[in-house]
């Protein structure tokens, strides 16, 4: 069974690694869209150059006769057709691959933002709750220690181990101090348990957010690769539709070239 994103991008800085991985995929899509757009521009520019060359070629055809003239006219006609084919191919590459790809990764980028924001918020809450938990733990230890010290002092006073005489009034004061310390410690212990509960809830909230993030990001990554697969297939289809036109031009030019009849053209020239 193949590993899932939630199996890989989890511990430590897994979220940052996951975002970095998706960022690389986004950058790749940007580069592919840019290359396809540039390819479309090259095709459009090539089409313009071929059209200008065809117009130039048509001006040198006026002095020719017969089969040579027909062959040359076919050459010009197919050159124009080639220019139109390149123009259409460039247009198709732009409208059916480059622009849709840019729209696709823009939509994915937009869809990722609220997911990332949810994880980031959950992480901040967890960090704050862990901080509260640590602070409360220290306070809890301090209050418990204060209670222990007060109780030990009371016991020493009652047993006479303190080494100095202690009055009944002093003992009563110590008993009140122990009672207050115990109440404070109990209150602090309850607060510590509450911060532990909140920290655990925050941990579970972060875990849920991270799990959902991994799941959704994996779906988006699979969607990205499937989209690129269909895009590359579409490009090959466009290229495949473009190639037959070239073959047709080659056949047409070749056929008319083979029909050039020098004796016939010379005879036609002498008859003028």
N, C-alpha and C positions, 0 to 999 in steps of 0.2 A: 504493500500500500504506500503510495507516495505521500510525502510529508506535506502538511498544510501550513499556511502562514502562521496560524496560532501555535504550531509546534516549533517554529523557528524563531519568530520575532516576538519574544515574550520577556525573558529575564533581562535585567540590566538596562541597557540603552536600546532595547529591541524596537521601541516605537520610533526612535530617531533613525535606526537602521532601515526600518520599513519605509519611512517617509523618503529616505535617501534613495532606496531602491525604486520607488515609484517615481521619484523625481528624474532618475536616469531614464526611465521609460518615457516620461513626458518629454524630456529633452530629445530623445531619439525620434519621437513623433514630430517634434518641431523641425528637426533636421531633415527628416524624410519629406515633410510638407514643403520645406524650403527648396529642396533639391527638385522635387516634382514641379514646383512653381517655376524654377529656373529652367527646367527642361521645356516647359510650355512656352516660356519667353524665347528660348532658343529656336523652337519650332516656328513661332510667329515671325521672328526676325529672318529666319531662313526662307520662309514663305515670301516675305517681302522682297528679299534679294533675288529669289528665283523669278518672281513676277517682273522685276525690273530687267532682269537678264532676258526674259522672254520677249519683253517689249523691244529691247535692243535688237534681239535676233530677228524680229519681224521686219525690221527696217533693211536688213541685208538680203531679203528674199526677192526683191523686186526685179532683179536682172536675170533670175533663173527661169528655165522653161521645163515643161514636160514632167517626166518622172522624177527628176532631181528636185524640181520645185515642190512636187507633191510630198516627197520624202522629207524635205526641209520643213514644210508646213506641218507635217505630222510631228516632227521633232519639236516644233514650237508649241503645238497643241498639247503634246504630252508634258512639255515643260510647265505649261500653265496648269495642267491637271495635277502635276506633282506639287506645284506651289499651293494649290487649293487643298490638296491632301495633307500637306504639312500644316497648313493653317487650321484645318479641321482637327487634326490630331493634337495640335497644341491646345486648341480650345477644349477638346475633350479631356485632355490630361488635367487642365486647370479646373474645369467644372466638375469632373467626375472622380478626381483623386486628390489633388492638392487642397482645394477649398473645403471639401467634405472632411478631410483628415484634420485640418485646422479646427473646424467646428467641433469635431469629435473630441479632440483632446482639450479644447476649451471647456466643453461640457463636463468632461471628467474632472478637470481641475476645479471647476465650480462645485461639483458634487462632493469632492474630497474635503473641502474646507469645513463644513459643519461637522463632519465625522472627526476630523483632526481636532476641532475646537472642543468637542465633547470629551475626547481623551485628555486633552491638555487641562481642561477644567477639573476632571476627575483626579488627575495627577496632582494638581495644586491643592485640592481639597484633602487628598490623602497626605500630602506633605504637611499641611497645616495641622491635621488631626494627629499625625505622628509627633509633631512638635509639641502639641498640647499634651499628648500622652506622656512624653518624656519629662516635660515640666511638671506634670501632675505626679509622676512617679517619684521625682526628686522631693517634691513637697510632702508626699505621702511618707517617704522614708524619714524625712526630717521630723514630721509631727509624731510619727511612731517612736522615733528615738527620744524626742522630748518627753513623751509619756513614760517611756521606760526609765529615763533619768529621774523624773519626778517620783515614780513609784519606788525606785531604789533608794532615793533620799528619805522617803517616808519610812521604808522598812528599816533603814539604818537608824533613824531617829527613834523608832519604837523599840528596837532591840538594844539601843545604847551603843551600837558600833560606831557611831559618828564621832565618839571621843569627847564630846562636850554635852553638857546638860541641855535638854530640850523640854520646854514647858508644854503643858497640855494644849495651851492656846496655839503654840507653834505647830504642834501635831495636827490640830484641827485645820490650820491654814494650809499645811501640806496636803491634807486629805482633800481640801477644796481644790488645790492646785492639781492634784492627780486626777480628780474628777473632771475638771475643765480640760486638762490635757487629753484625757481619754475621749471626751466628747469631740474635741477638735480633731483628734486622730481618726475617730470613727467617721466624722464628717468628711475629712480629707480622703479617707479610704473609699467612701461612697463616690466622691467626685472622681477619684482615680479610676474606679470601676466604670463610671459613666464615660470618661474619656477613652478608656479601652474599648468600650462598646461602640462609641462613635468612630474610633480609628478602624475597628474591624468592619463597620458598615461602609466606611470610606474605601477600605481595601477591596471589599466585595464590589462596590460601585465602580472602582477603577478597573477591576478584573473584568466585569461585565462590559464596560465601555471598550476595553482593549480587545476582548474577544470579538465583539461586534465589529470593531474596526478591522481586525485581521480578516474576518469573514467577508466584509464588504469590499475591502481592498483586494482580496484575492479574486473576488468576482469581477471587479473592475479590471484587474490585470489580465484575467482570462478573456474578458471582453475586448481588451485592447489588442491582444495577440490575434484573436479571431477576426477583429476588424482589419488589422494589417494584412492578415492572410487573404481576406476577401478583396482588399485594396490591390494587393500585388496581382491577384488573379484578374481583377478588372483591368489593370494596366497591360497585362499580357494579351487580354482580349482586344483592347484598343490597338495594341501593336500588331496583333494578328490581323485585324481588319485593315490596317494600314499597308501591310506588305503586299497583298494581291494587286493593289493599284500599281505598285512598282513593276510587278511582273507583267501586268497588262501593258504598261508603257514600253517595257523592253520588247515585248512581242510585237506591238504595233510598229515601233521604230524599226525593228529588225525586218519585219515583213515588207515595209515600204522601202527600206534600204536594198533589199534583195530584188525589188521590182525596178530599180534604177536601170534604165536601158540607154546607154550612151549613144549608140547609133540612132535610136529613135529621137533622142533629144537633139542630136546634131542635125538630123534631117528636119526637125521642126524649126530649128534656128535658121536653116538655109531657106526655108519656105517663107519666112517673114519678110 
